[in-house]
């Protein structure tokens, strides 16, 4: 017996996957940017001493 997957279900599932992927990538980029900025600030403080 085959499952009958509706087009609406596929669209909803695709939308959810895209949103979750976007949030994960956005969080990763935010963390990387924050760490880079923090590292630059520490380097500037060290050279100022």
N, CA, C and O of each residue as an XYZ file, in Angstrom:
196
protein
N       0.836     -1.176      0.000
C       0.000      0.000      0.000
C       0.890      1.253      0.000
O       1.724      1.431      0.888
N       0.706      2.091     -0.978
C       1.508      3.308     -1.089
C       0.881      4.429     -0.271
O      -0.338      4.531     -0.133
N       1.765      5.263      0.263
C       1.282      6.460      0.947
C       0.957      7.511     -0.094
O       1.684      7.678     -1.073
N      -0.106      8.198      0.117
C      -0.487      9.272     -0.780
C      -0.074     10.595     -0.134
O      -0.780     11.116      0.729
N       1.068     11.134     -0.554
C       1.582     12.371      0.023
C       1.037     13.544     -0.784
O       1.224     13.631     -1.997
N       0.373     14.424     -0.089
C      -0.232     15.563     -0.777
C       0.806     16.642     -1.041
O       1.844     16.715     -0.382
N       0.499     17.464     -2.007
C       1.378     18.572     -2.368
C       1.477     19.573     -1.218
O       2.529     20.174     -1.004
N       0.395     19.747     -0.488
C       0.394     20.671      0.653
C       1.371     20.204      1.725
O       2.102     21.016      2.291
N       1.392     18.913      2.005
C       2.306     18.355      3.003
C       3.754     18.570      2.584
O       4.599     18.901      3.416
N       4.042     18.385      1.308
C       5.404     18.577      0.799
C       5.815     20.037      0.944
O       6.944     20.323      1.344
N       4.923     20.954      0.628
C       5.233     22.387      0.754
C       5.487     22.779      2.204
O       6.432     23.511      2.497
N       4.649     22.295      3.105
C       4.812     22.617      4.526
C       6.130     22.056      5.044
O       6.866     22.741      5.753
N       6.422     20.824      4.694
C       7.662     20.190      5.145
C       8.882     20.923      4.590
O       9.850     21.146      5.316
N       8.846     21.295      3.322
C       9.948     22.031      2.705
C      10.138     23.383      3.378
O      11.269     23.795      3.637
N       9.051     24.067      3.660
C       9.128     25.370      4.327
C       9.748     25.237      5.713
O      10.596     26.043      6.094
N       9.335     24.237      6.457
C       9.890     24.022      7.799
C      11.380     23.720      7.724
O      12.159     24.252      8.515
N      11.782     22.877      6.788
C      13.201     22.546      6.634
C      14.008     23.788      6.276
O      15.095     23.992      6.817
N      13.500     24.614      5.382
C      14.207     25.839      4.997
C      14.333     26.812      6.167
O      15.387     27.416      6.361
N      13.275     26.964      6.937
C      13.316     27.881      8.080
C      14.302     27.385      9.133
O      15.089     28.169      9.664
N      14.263     26.101      9.436
C      15.191     25.544     10.425
C      16.629     25.673      9.942
O      17.514     26.028     10.720
N      16.871     25.388      8.666
C      18.219     25.530      8.109
C      18.690     26.974      8.196
O      19.836     27.231      8.562
N      17.819     27.912      7.863
C      18.174     29.325      7.936
C      18.530     29.729      9.362
O      19.509     30.444      9.578
N      17.748     29.278     10.330
C      18.019     29.636     11.720
C      19.340     29.054     12.211
O      20.080     29.722     12.933
N      19.640     27.824     11.829
C      20.899     27.204     12.242
C      22.081     27.935     11.622
O      23.052     28.242     12.314
N      22.008     28.216     10.332
C      23.108     28.920      9.654
C      23.257     30.331     10.217
O      24.378     30.795     10.426
N      22.151     31.013     10.462
C      22.194     32.361     11.015
C      22.835     32.362     12.405
O      23.642     33.240     12.712
N      22.487     31.398     13.236
C      23.076     31.310     14.575
C      24.574     31.035     14.489
O      25.353     31.628     15.236
N      24.986     30.150     13.594
C      26.403     29.829     13.433
C      27.190     31.062     12.992
O      28.261     31.336     13.533
N      26.672     31.800     12.023
C      27.357     33.007     11.540
C      27.420     34.055     12.651
O      28.434     34.737     12.801
N      26.356     34.187     13.420
C      26.338     35.153     14.520
C      27.411     34.811     15.556
O      28.128     35.696     16.022
N      27.523     33.545     15.912
C      28.533     33.124     16.893
C      29.931     33.367     16.356
O      30.799     33.839     17.090
N      30.167     33.053     15.088
C      31.482     33.283     14.492
C      31.825     34.769     14.485
O      32.950     35.146     14.812
N      30.875     35.608     14.120
C      31.106     37.053     14.080
C      31.382     37.594     15.480
O      32.263     38.434     15.660
N      30.630     37.114     16.470
C      30.828     37.550     17.851
C      32.219     37.162     18.348
O      32.899     37.971     18.979
N      32.645     35.931     18.069
C      33.970     35.486     18.496
C      35.070     36.277     17.806
O      36.079     36.606     18.430
N      34.892     36.584     16.535
C      35.895     37.344     15.795
C      36.007     38.761     16.360
O      37.110     39.285     16.516
N      34.877     39.370     16.661
C      34.885     40.724     17.215
C      35.513     40.728     18.608
O      36.263     41.640     18.957
N      35.202     39.707     19.397
C      35.765     39.595     20.741
C      37.283     39.413     20.672
O      38.021     40.006     21.460
N      37.740     38.595     19.732
C      39.171     38.365     19.560
C      39.884     39.649     19.134
O      40.978     39.936     19.620
N      39.288     40.409     18.244
C      39.889     41.668     17.800
C      39.957     42.666     18.955
O      40.928     43.411     19.080
N      38.938     42.678     19.785
C      38.925     43.582     20.935
C      40.024     43.200     21.923
O      40.716     44.075     22.444
N      40.190     41.910     22.185
C      41.243     41.461     23.092
C      42.625     41.795     22.539
O      43.520     42.199     23.281
N      42.788     41.622     21.232
C      44.070     41.939     20.604
C      44.371     43.429     20.715
O      45.515     43.813     20.961
N      43.361     44.266     20.536
C      43.545     45.715     20.640
C      43.898     46.118     22.075
O      44.739     46.991     22.290
N      43.262     45.486     23.039
C      43.578     45.782     24.440
C      44.998     45.353     24.781
O      45.701     46.044     25.517
N      45.413     44.225     24.251
C      46.757     43.725     24.536
C      47.814     44.654     23.941
O      48.824     44.930     24.588
N      47.597     45.135     22.726
C      48.577     46.026     22.096
C      48.549     47.415     22.733
O      49.545     48.136     22.672
N      47.436     47.800     23.339
C      47.346     49.113     23.973
C      48.137     49.164     25.287
O      48.518     50.240     25.746
N      48.377     48.012     25.875
C      49.110     47.983     27.155
C      50.573     48.272     26.986
O      51.317     48.283     27.966
